[in-house]
Amino acid sequence: MKFPDNIPLPMPYGWFFIRFSDELRAGETARLFYFNRHLQLQRLPSGELQLQDTTHRQAMSVVEVNGIIWAWYHPENIPPLFEVHRMPELDSGEWMPYQKAAWTINTCIQETGENAVDTAHFYYVHKLPEIDAQPRITYEQHRRTSELVLALDKFDVEGKKCGHLESRVITACCGPGQTWTRSFGLSDFLIIGLPTPVTEQQIELHFACSLPRAKEKSNATLAQAVIQNASDQVEQDIPIWEHKIYRPDPVLCDGDGPIAQYRKWFKQFYATASASG
């Protein structure tokens, strides 16, 4: 299959998902293809992980954090420049196993990342209600964090408004390959976005959702609803990602969101000077 050649961007470096921990038992080996390379991932009987780039006959850095196996990719084989972000709640034993979803998409990671800051499309593509509140966005080296605080109307049993409930949503990135959304307040959940380059023009995108074990029965239903809602949005976005043309200097309006700021932050993960935008 010929992939579209409409995105003139190199492959970014960083930590990327290559398997969930429960998909590789002790003594097993998995043969993978990511980063335009053939890889061999092995879990030794001791539980230790080894990752080999069989295309270039060299070892690659690999770590296991929060039930996910991460590989460090850099086109110049530079050792890891930052660490995977660890989420303590997922190691506490008090959160449910992941609900998962996955896609293979003919696009690049920068394009899927821009989706989160393209605020206008949430209303016009996903039919979500418009939100007046603006998120507080911070950039710190390889991290990007967006925090949105909402005051939601509270109603009594008769349907009368009786105050407000505060809901807080944090969306963050640790490098290009680890993103997550954490919701507090009205609903408490965590959904992790895991885009991994297959080639310069194709990615695998995995989602993993978890909720607290408290009220596990109702939360299991909520987890399925959260992952289904996120999946529905991805399915709506895929045709756009696969057919849009990359513009280094797009014409933007006030409602488009901080796309230029996001591109400026993301550019640090390109090791070559050919990255534009």
PADO-344100 format. One record per residue (C-alpha): chain; x, y, z. Coordinates in steps of 0.5 Angstrom, whole numbers, plus 500, padded with zeros to 3 digits. Layout:
BEGIN
unit=A&x=X&y=Y&z=Z .
...
This chain:
BEGIN
unit=A&x=500&y=500&z=500 .
unit=A&x=503&y=507&z=498 .
unit=A&x=502&y=512&z=504 .
unit=A&x=500&y=519&z=503 .
unit=A&x=506&y=524&z=502 .
unit=A&x=503&y=530&z=504 .
unit=A&x=507&y=531&z=511 .
unit=A&x=514&y=534&z=510 .
unit=A&x=516&y=532&z=517 .
unit=A&x=521&y=528&z=520 .
unit=A&x=520&y=522&z=525 .
unit=A&x=520&y=526&z=532 .
unit=A&x=525&y=523&z=538 .
unit=A&x=522&y=521&z=545 .
unit=A&x=519&y=515&z=549 .
unit=A&x=514&y=511&z=545 .
unit=A&x=509&y=505&z=547 .
unit=A&x=511&y=499&z=544 .
unit=A&x=507&y=494&z=548 .
unit=A&x=502&y=493&z=554 .
unit=A&x=506&y=489&z=560 .
unit=A&x=500&y=484&z=560 .
unit=A&x=502&y=482&z=553 .
unit=A&x=509&y=480&z=554 .
unit=A&x=510&y=474&z=559 .
unit=A&x=517&y=472&z=562 .
unit=A&x=520&y=468&z=557 .
unit=A&x=516&y=471&z=551 .
unit=A&x=519&y=475&z=545 .
unit=A&x=515&y=479&z=540 .
unit=A&x=517&y=482&z=533 .
unit=A&x=515&y=489&z=532 .
unit=A&x=516&y=494&z=527 .
unit=A&x=516&y=501&z=529 .
unit=A&x=521&y=507&z=527 .
unit=A&x=522&y=504&z=520 .
unit=A&x=526&y=499&z=524 .
unit=A&x=525&y=491&z=525 .
unit=A&x=525&y=490&z=533 .
unit=A&x=525&y=484&z=537 .
unit=A&x=523&y=485&z=544 .
unit=A&x=524&y=480&z=549 .
unit=A&x=522&y=479&z=557 .
unit=A&x=527&y=474&z=560 .
unit=A&x=525&y=469&z=565 .
unit=A&x=527&y=474&z=571 .
unit=A&x=522&y=479&z=568 .
unit=A&x=528&y=484&z=565 .
unit=A&x=526&y=487&z=558 .
unit=A&x=531&y=487&z=552 .
unit=A&x=530&y=491&z=546 .
unit=A&x=534&y=490&z=540 .
unit=A&x=534&y=494&z=533 .
unit=A&x=535&y=488&z=528 .
unit=A&x=535&y=493&z=522 .
unit=A&x=541&y=496&z=525 .
unit=A&x=544&y=491&z=530 .
unit=A&x=544&y=495&z=536 .
unit=A&x=540&y=495&z=543 .
unit=A&x=535&y=500&z=544 .
unit=A&x=533&y=503&z=551 .
unit=A&x=527&y=500&z=554 .
unit=A&x=523&y=501&z=561 .
unit=A&x=517&y=499&z=564 .
unit=A&x=512&y=504&z=567 .
unit=A&x=505&y=504&z=569 .
unit=A&x=504&y=497&z=566 .
unit=A&x=506&y=500&z=559 .
unit=A&x=513&y=498&z=555 .
unit=A&x=516&y=504&z=553 .
unit=A&x=522&y=504&z=547 .
unit=A&x=527&y=510&z=547 .
unit=A&x=528&y=512&z=539 .
unit=A&x=532&y=518&z=537 .
unit=A&x=535&y=518&z=530 .
unit=A&x=542&y=519&z=532 .
unit=A&x=542&y=514&z=537 .
unit=A&x=543&y=519&z=543 .
unit=A&x=541&y=516&z=550 .
unit=A&x=535&y=518&z=553 .
unit=A&x=534&y=526&z=554 .
unit=A&x=528&y=525&z=559 .
unit=A&x=524&y=520&z=563 .
unit=A&x=517&y=517&z=562 .
unit=A&x=512&y=520&z=567 .
unit=A&x=510&y=516&z=572 .
unit=A&x=503&y=516&z=575 .
unit=A&x=503&y=514&z=582 .
unit=A&x=495&y=512&z=582 .
unit=A&x=496&y=507&z=577 .
unit=A&x=501&y=503&z=581 .
unit=A&x=497&y=504&z=588 .
unit=A&x=493&y=498&z=586 .
unit=A&x=487&y=502&z=587 .
unit=A&x=485&y=503&z=580 .
unit=A&x=482&y=498&z=575 .
unit=A&x=486&y=495&z=569 .
unit=A&x=486&y=499&z=562 .
unit=A&x=480&y=499&z=558 .
unit=A&x=484&y=499&z=551 .
unit=A&x=483&y=501&z=544 .
unit=A&x=488&y=502&z=538 .
unit=A&x=488&y=504&z=531 .
unit=A&x=493&y=505&z=525 .
unit=A&x=493&y=511&z=522 .
unit=A&x=496&y=514&z=516 .
unit=A&x=499&y=521&z=519 .
unit=A&x=504&y=523&z=523 .
unit=A&x=504&y=525&z=531 .
unit=A&x=505&y=532&z=530 .
unit=A&x=498&y=532&z=527 .
unit=A&x=494&y=528&z=532 .
unit=A&x=497&y=532&z=537 .
unit=A&x=495&y=539&z=534 .
unit=A&x=488&y=536&z=535 .
unit=A&x=488&y=537&z=542 .
unit=A&x=489&y=544&z=541 .
unit=A&x=485&y=545&z=535 .
unit=A&x=479&y=548&z=540 .
unit=A&x=474&y=550&z=534 .
unit=A&x=474&y=543&z=531 .
unit=A&x=471&y=540&z=538 .
unit=A&x=464&y=543&z=536 .
unit=A&x=464&y=543&z=529 .
unit=A&x=467&y=536&z=528 .
unit=A&x=465&y=532&z=534 .
unit=A&x=459&y=536&z=536 .
unit=A&x=461&y=538&z=543 .
unit=A&x=458&y=544&z=547 .
unit=A&x=462&y=550&z=546 .
unit=A&x=466&y=552&z=553 .
unit=A&x=467&y=559&z=555 .
unit=A&x=472&y=558&z=560 .
unit=A&x=480&y=558&z=557 .
unit=A&x=485&y=553&z=559 .
unit=A&x=491&y=555&z=563 .
unit=A&x=497&y=552&z=558 .
unit=A&x=504&y=552&z=561 .
unit=A&x=510&y=549&z=557 .
unit=A&x=517&y=547&z=561 .
unit=A&x=522&y=543&z=556 .
unit=A&x=519&y=537&z=554 .
unit=A&x=513&y=538&z=558 .
unit=A&x=506&y=541&z=556 .
unit=A&x=500&y=542&z=561 .
unit=A&x=493&y=544&z=560 .
unit=A&x=489&y=545&z=566 .
unit=A&x=481&y=547&z=565 .
unit=A&x=477&y=549&z=571 .
unit=A&x=469&y=548&z=570 .
unit=A&x=464&y=550&z=574 .
unit=A&x=458&y=546&z=572 .
unit=A&x=451&y=547&z=575 .
unit=A&x=448&y=543&z=580 .
unit=A&x=441&y=541&z=581 .
unit=A&x=436&y=538&z=586 .
unit=A&x=432&y=532&z=586 .
unit=A&x=426&y=537&z=583 .
unit=A&x=431&y=539&z=577 .
unit=A&x=432&y=546&z=580 .
unit=A&x=439&y=549&z=580 .
unit=A&x=442&y=549&z=587 .
unit=A&x=449&y=551&z=586 .
unit=A&x=455&y=549&z=582 .
unit=A&x=460&y=543&z=582 .
unit=A&x=467&y=544&z=580 .
unit=A&x=470&y=540&z=575 .
unit=A&x=478&y=540&z=573 .
unit=A&x=481&y=537&z=567 .
unit=A&x=488&y=536&z=566 .
unit=A&x=491&y=535&z=559 .
unit=A&x=499&y=534&z=559 .
unit=A&x=504&y=531&z=554 .
unit=A&x=511&y=528&z=556 .
unit=A&x=515&y=528&z=550 .
unit=A&x=511&y=527&z=543 .
unit=A&x=509&y=519&z=545 .
unit=A&x=506&y=520&z=552 .
unit=A&x=500&y=524&z=553 .
unit=A&x=494&y=524&z=558 .
unit=A&x=488&y=527&z=560 .
unit=A&x=486&y=527&z=568 .
unit=A&x=479&y=529&z=570 .
unit=A&x=477&y=531&z=577 .
unit=A&x=471&y=532&z=580 .
unit=A&x=464&y=530&z=577 .
unit=A&x=468&y=524&z=574 .
unit=A&x=474&y=522&z=576 .
unit=A&x=478&y=518&z=570 .
unit=A&x=485&y=518&z=567 .
unit=A&x=486&y=516&z=559 .
unit=A&x=492&y=515&z=556 .
unit=A&x=494&y=517&z=549 .
unit=A&x=500&y=513&z=546 .
unit=A&x=502&y=515&z=539 .
unit=A&x=508&y=511&z=536 .
unit=A&x=511&y=512&z=529 .
unit=A&x=511&y=506&z=525 .
unit=A&x=514&y=510&z=519 .
unit=A&x=514&y=518&z=518 .
unit=A&x=507&y=517&z=514 .
unit=A&x=504&y=512&z=519 .
unit=A&x=503&y=512&z=526 .
unit=A&x=500&y=507&z=531 .
unit=A&x=495&y=510&z=536 .
unit=A&x=493&y=506&z=543 .
unit=A&x=488&y=509&z=548 .
unit=A&x=488&y=506&z=555 .
unit=A&x=483&y=508&z=560 .
unit=A&x=483&y=507&z=568 .
unit=A&x=478&y=509&z=573 .
unit=A&x=479&y=508&z=581 .
unit=A&x=476&y=501&z=584 .
unit=A&x=472&y=504&z=589 .
unit=A&x=465&y=503&z=586 .
unit=A&x=468&y=498&z=581 .
unit=A&x=461&y=496&z=578 .
unit=A&x=459&y=503&z=576 .
unit=A&x=466&y=505&z=574 .
unit=A&x=467&y=499&z=569 .
unit=A&x=461&y=502&z=566 .
unit=A&x=464&y=509&z=566 .
unit=A&x=470&y=506&z=563 .
unit=A&x=467&y=503&z=557 .
unit=A&x=463&y=510&z=556 .
unit=A&x=470&y=514&z=556 .
unit=A&x=474&y=510&z=552 .
unit=A&x=468&y=509&z=547 .
unit=A&x=467&y=517&z=547 .
unit=A&x=474&y=518&z=546 .
unit=A&x=474&y=512&z=540 .
unit=A&x=468&y=515&z=537 .
unit=A&x=472&y=522&z=536 .
unit=A&x=478&y=519&z=534 .
unit=A&x=474&y=515&z=528 .
unit=A&x=471&y=522&z=526 .
unit=A&x=478&y=525&z=526 .
unit=A&x=482&y=519&z=522 .
unit=A&x=479&y=522&z=515 .
unit=A&x=481&y=529&z=516 .
unit=A&x=488&y=527&z=519 .
unit=A&x=489&y=522&z=513 .
unit=A&x=487&y=527&z=507 .
unit=A&x=489&y=534&z=510 .
unit=A&x=495&y=537&z=507 .
unit=A&x=500&y=540&z=512 .
unit=A&x=501&y=548&z=511 .
unit=A&x=508&y=550&z=515 .
unit=A&x=504&y=557&z=516 .
unit=A&x=497&y=556&z=516 .
unit=A&x=492&y=562&z=516 .
unit=A&x=489&y=562&z=523 .
unit=A&x=483&y=565&z=526 .
unit=A&x=482&y=567&z=534 .
unit=A&x=478&y=561&z=535 .
unit=A&x=483&y=556&z=532 .
unit=A&x=487&y=555&z=539 .
unit=A&x=494&y=556&z=540 .
unit=A&x=496&y=551&z=534 .
unit=A&x=503&y=556&z=533 .
unit=A&x=505&y=555&z=540 .
unit=A&x=504&y=548&z=540 .
unit=A&x=508&y=547&z=534 .
unit=A&x=514&y=551&z=537 .
unit=A&x=514&y=547&z=543 .
unit=A&x=514&y=540&z=539 .
unit=A&x=519&y=542&z=534 .
unit=A&x=524&y=541&z=539 .
unit=A&x=523&y=533&z=538 .
unit=A&x=526&y=534&z=531 .
unit=A&x=533&y=532&z=531 .
unit=A&x=534&y=534&z=524 .
unit=A&x=534&y=542&z=521 .
unit=A&x=528&y=540&z=516 .
unit=A&x=522&y=540&z=521 .
unit=A&x=518&y=546&z=519 .
unit=A&x=512&y=550&z=522 .
